[in-house]
Each structure stands twice: as structure tokens, then as C-alpha cells.
């Protein structure tokens, strides 16, 4: 590995319209002195010496910027802020807006997803897969509930004879219940990483799938074969039931 730091992109520009909160959803309290965003930062803490963080912020995110600045200073984690291009929607658009900051390996975490159990090596292991020669890799959670698969970023993972880890054989974003069952998806993604040279093709496909746009002639090829590391159950705090359950669990 070179002396260049790997990049982690944290998209925080979304409006969080599903919750209708008066504050940014990444700043929702989830315990004594903690907000949702702290869960993502905890995953970066063990690897701060090899990372730089690029946070994509939207209008009115000054409080998020202050929280990130304080936490990253304490972690010794270099931090930069980036605006999301007006013509690039969704979290994939946020990542595309940071292309100038991509490292030899770049990981993407979402600020409102919380793992059920600690995974201090997860981000480092994910980036190491890219440095080992994989063009992309995912952190995933096994999932069989068709209702969850229907509304999440889901994958079909398959084990092949020449791979130690399962690899991506299919991918969809919020496919709906019928397609989720027909395609036999068996996991949802928590985070992903990609090599710098593969980033444009990889993000182009992710972005097209997210926005329901036609795929390029190569289809899902830039995603297929990417290895997956299972990190166990996680909660998406983007809905009231999940948010309430997380707050209740953190205070019980």
C-alpha cells in the first residue's frame, strides 16, 4: 500500500423527507451524548491513520459540519467538505460529486445506518479487498425477508469454487416485492468500496440502478463478481419505526 490515504465518502446532503424531522437525520440523538452519525464515525476510528473523510453536505448542515469537525479532530482523521452537484441526485450522486477526492481505494458509508454489533475491522477489511486487486467490494447483511429486500439496496450473493468470499451475482435498489422474490436476492448492502480506476464505471451503474435509468451495454458487469463481507444485522434509521426502536434500545 502506498503512503496515500484511502478515502471514505459520507453522504449527508439528503433532505430526510421520510421523517420530516426539524434536524438533520444524522444528528438524531440515539443515546447519551451520541447521535446517529457517531455510529459511522466509530467504524472509522480504528483506521483513522490510513483514511481521509469527505463529507458531502447540503444546505443547512452547519451543525453536522461542527459535529464532524469536532469528532474528526479527536480521531486525528483528516476531513474535507464537499457540495453535491445539483444535477446528481441520491447518495450515488453525492459520491459522484466527490470524484476529485477518490483515493486508490474509496469506501462509502451512509450516516443513518447502524450495525447491531460492533465491527471494528470492517472498513479496513473492505478497503483491503480493493488493495488486494478487487475492483470493488461490499459490506453486506444476509437477508431473507422479502419485505426488507423490496425496499433496500439488495444483492444476490453466490459462492464459487475459486472464491473464498461470496460474490455479487445480481443487484437492485428497492426492487419491490415481486422482483425481490423472483431474482432470489439474499443480502442487503451496508457499505461499498471501489478502486480509483474502476470508480466511474462502478458508480455509473449504481447511479443508473438507483434512478431507474437504462443500464449501459455492459449491464451490471462493473458490480458483478465483487466480493462481499458479512457484517451482520443493521438498522436503517430513515423510518420512524426503526428510529424509535434504536432510541428505545439505546436508553433501556
C-alpha positions in Angstrom: 0.0 0.0 0.0 1.3 3.5 -0.9 1.6 6.4 1.5 -1.6 7.9 0.1 -4.6 7.7 2.5 -7.7 5.9 1.4 -10.9 8.0 1.1 -14.2 7.5 2.9 -17.2 9.3 1.5 -20.1 10.1 3.8 -23.2 11.5 2.0 -25.0 13.9 4.3 -26.9 16.0 1.8 -30.2 14.2 1.7 -33.4 16.0 2.9 -34.6 13.1 5.0 -38.2 13.8 3.8 -39.5 10.4 5.0 -39.0 11.5 8.6 -39.9 15.2 8.4 -37.5 16.0 11.3 -36.6 19.5 12.3 -32.9 18.5 12.4 -30.7 16.5 10.0 -31.4 12.8 10.5 -27.7 12.1 11.1 -27.9 14.3 14.2 -30.9 12.4 15.7 -29.9 11.5 19.4 -29.5 7.8 19.8 -28.1 7.6 23.3 -26.4 9.7 26.0 -24.3 12.2 24.2 -24.5 10.4 20.9 -26.1 11.0 17.5 -26.7 8.7 14.6 -23.7 9.9 12.8 -21.4 8.7 15.6 -22.0 5.1 14.6 -20.4 5.6 11.2 -17.5 7.5 12.8 -17.0 4.7 15.3 -16.3 2.4 12.3 -13.6 4.8 11.0 -11.9 5.3 14.4 -9.7 2.1 14.3 -8.4 3.1 10.8 -8.1 6.9 11.1 -4.3 6.6 10.5 -5.0 5.4 6.9 -8.1 7.4 6.0 -9.4 10.8 5.0 -13.1 11.6 5.3 -15.0 13.6 2.7 -18.5 14.6 3.9 -21.0 15.7 1.3 -23.2 18.3 2.9 -26.3 20.1 1.8 -27.9 23.4 2.7 -28.4 23.9 6.4 -25.9 21.3 7.6 -23.8 23.6 9.7 -24.5 21.6 12.8 -23.4 18.4 11.0 -20.2 20.1 9.9 -19.5 21.2 13.5 -20.0 17.7 14.8 -17.8 16.1 12.2 -15.1 18.7 12.8 -15.0 18.0 16.5 -15.1 14.2 16.2 -12.5 14.0 13.4 -10.2 16.3 15.3 -10.4 13.9 18.2 -9.7 10.9 16.0 -6.9 12.5 14.1 -8.9 11.9 10.9 -8.4 14.4 8.0 -11.7 15.9 7.0 -12.9 17.8 3.9 -16.4 19.0 3.0 -17.9 18.8 -0.5 -21.2 20.0 -2.0 -23.4 17.8 -4.1 -23.7 18.6 -7.7 -27.3 19.9 -8.4 -27.6 17.6 -11.3 -26.7 14.5 -9.4 -29.4 13.1 -7.2 -29.4 10.5 -4.4 -26.5 9.1 -2.4 -24.8 7.9 -5.6 -24.9 11.4 -6.9 -23.2 12.6 -3.7 -20.4 10.0 -4.3 -20.0 11.1 -7.9 -19.7 14.7 -6.7 -16.5 13.7 -4.8 -14.7 12.1 -7.7 -11.7 14.5 -7.3 -11.2 13.1 -3.8 -11.3 9.4 -4.6 -8.2 7.5 -3.3 -6.6 4.4 -4.6 -9.4 2.8 -2.6 -12.6 4.6 -1.7 -15.3 3.4 0.7 -18.8 4.8 1.1 -20.8 4.7 4.3 -24.3 6.1 4.9 -24.7 8.2 8.1 -28.1 6.7 9.1 -27.3 3.0 9.2 -26.4 1.3 12.5 -24.9 -2.1 12.9 -26.4 -4.4 15.5 -23.0 -5.4 16.8 -19.5 -3.7 16.7 -17.4 -4.4 13.6 -14.1 -2.5 14.3 -12.2 -4.2 11.4 -15.0 -3.9 8.8 -13.9 -0.7 7.0 -10.3 -1.7 6.9 -11.1 -5.2 5.7 -13.3 -3.7 3.0 -10.6 -1.4 1.7 -8.0 -4.2 1.9 -10.1 -6.2 -0.6 -9.7 -3.4 -3.1 -5.9 -3.1 -2.4 -5.7 -6.9 -2.9 -6.8 -6.4 -6.5 -10.6 -6.4 -6.5 -12.2 -3.6 -8.5 -15.0 -3.3 -5.9 -16.3 -4.9 -2.7 -19.3 -4.7 -0.4 -20.2 -5.0 3.3 -23.4 -6.8 3.4 -26.0 -8.4 5.7 -27.7 -11.7 4.9 -31.4 -11.1 4.4 -34.4 -13.4 3.5 -37.3 -11.1 4.4 -38.9 -10.2 1.1 -40.4 -7.0 2.7 -36.9 -5.8 3.6 -35.4 -6.8 0.3 -38.2 -5.0 -1.6 -37.3 -1.6 -0.1 -33.5 -1.8 0.3 -30.4 -2.0 -1.8 -30.2 -5.7 -2.3 -27.9 -8.3 -3.9 -27.8 -11.9 -4.8 -24.6 -13.4 -3.4 -23.2 -16.6 -4.7 -20.3 -18.8 -3.6 -18.0 -20.0 -6.3 -15.3 -22.7 -6.2 -12.4 -20.3 -6.8 -13.6 -17.6 -4.3 -13.2 -17.6 -0.5 -15.9 -15.0 -0.1 -19.3 -14.9 -1.8 -19.5 -12.6 -4.8 -22.2 -10.3 -6.3 -24.3 -12.1 -8.9 -27.1 -9.6 -9.1 -28.1 -6.2 -7.7 -31.1 -4.0 -7.4 -32.2 -0.9 -5.5 -35.7 -1.1 -3.9 -36.9 -3.6 -6.4 -40.4 -4.2 -5.0 -41.7 -7.5 -3.6 -42.2 -9.3 -6.9 -38.8 -8.7 -8.3 -37.1 -9.3 -4.9 -38.5 -12.8 -4.8 -38.1 -13.6 -8.5 -34.4 -12.6 -8.5 -33.7 -14.6 -5.3 -31.8 -11.8 -3.6 -30.3 -12.9 -0.3 -28.5 -9.8 1.1 -28.6 -6.1 1.5 -25.6 -3.8 1.4 -24.3 -1.7 4.2 -21.3 -0.1 2.6 -19.2 -0.5 -0.5 -15.7 0.3 -1.8 -14.1 0.7 -5.2 -10.7 1.1 -6.9 -10.0 4.6 -8.3 -9.8 3.4 -11.9 -13.0 1.4 -11.6 -14.9 4.2 -9.8 -16.5 5.8 -12.9 -17.9 2.5 -14.3 -19.0 1.2 -10.9 -20.7 4.4 -9.8 -22.3 4.9 -13.2 -24.1 1.6 -12.8 -25.1 2.2 -9.2 -26.4 5.6 -10.1 -28.4 4.3 -13.1 -29.9 1.5 -11.0 -30.8 3.9 -8.2 -32.6 6.3 -10.6 -34.2 3.6 -12.6 -32.3 4.6 -15.7 -31.3 2.2 -18.6 -28.1 0.4 -18.0 -25.1 0.6 -20.3 -24.4 -2.1 -22.9 -22.3 -4.0 -20.3 -25.3 -4.1 -17.9 -24.4 -4.8 -14.3 -20.9 -6.1 -15.2 -19.0 -3.4 -13.2 -20.6 -4.7 -10.0 -20.6 -8.4 -10.7 -18.0 -10.6 -9.0 -17.3 -8.1 -6.3 -16.6 -9.9 -3.0 -18.9 -9.4 0.0 -18.1 -9.4 3.7 -21.0 -10.0 6.1 -21.2 -7.6 9.0 -24.5 -8.9 10.5 -27.8 -7.1 11.0 -28.1 -3.4 10.7 -30.8 -0.8 11.0 -31.7 2.0 8.6 -32.8 5.0 10.7 -34.6 6.5 7.8 -38.0 5.4 9.0 -39.9 6.2 12.2 -40.3 2.6 13.4 -36.6 1.9 13.0 -35.6 5.2 14.6 -37.9 4.7 17.6 -36.6 1.2 18.1 -33.0 2.4 18.1 -33.7 5.2 20.5 -35.6 2.9 22.8 -32.9 0.3 22.7 -30.1 2.8 23.4 -31.9 4.1 26.5 -33.2 0.8 28.0 
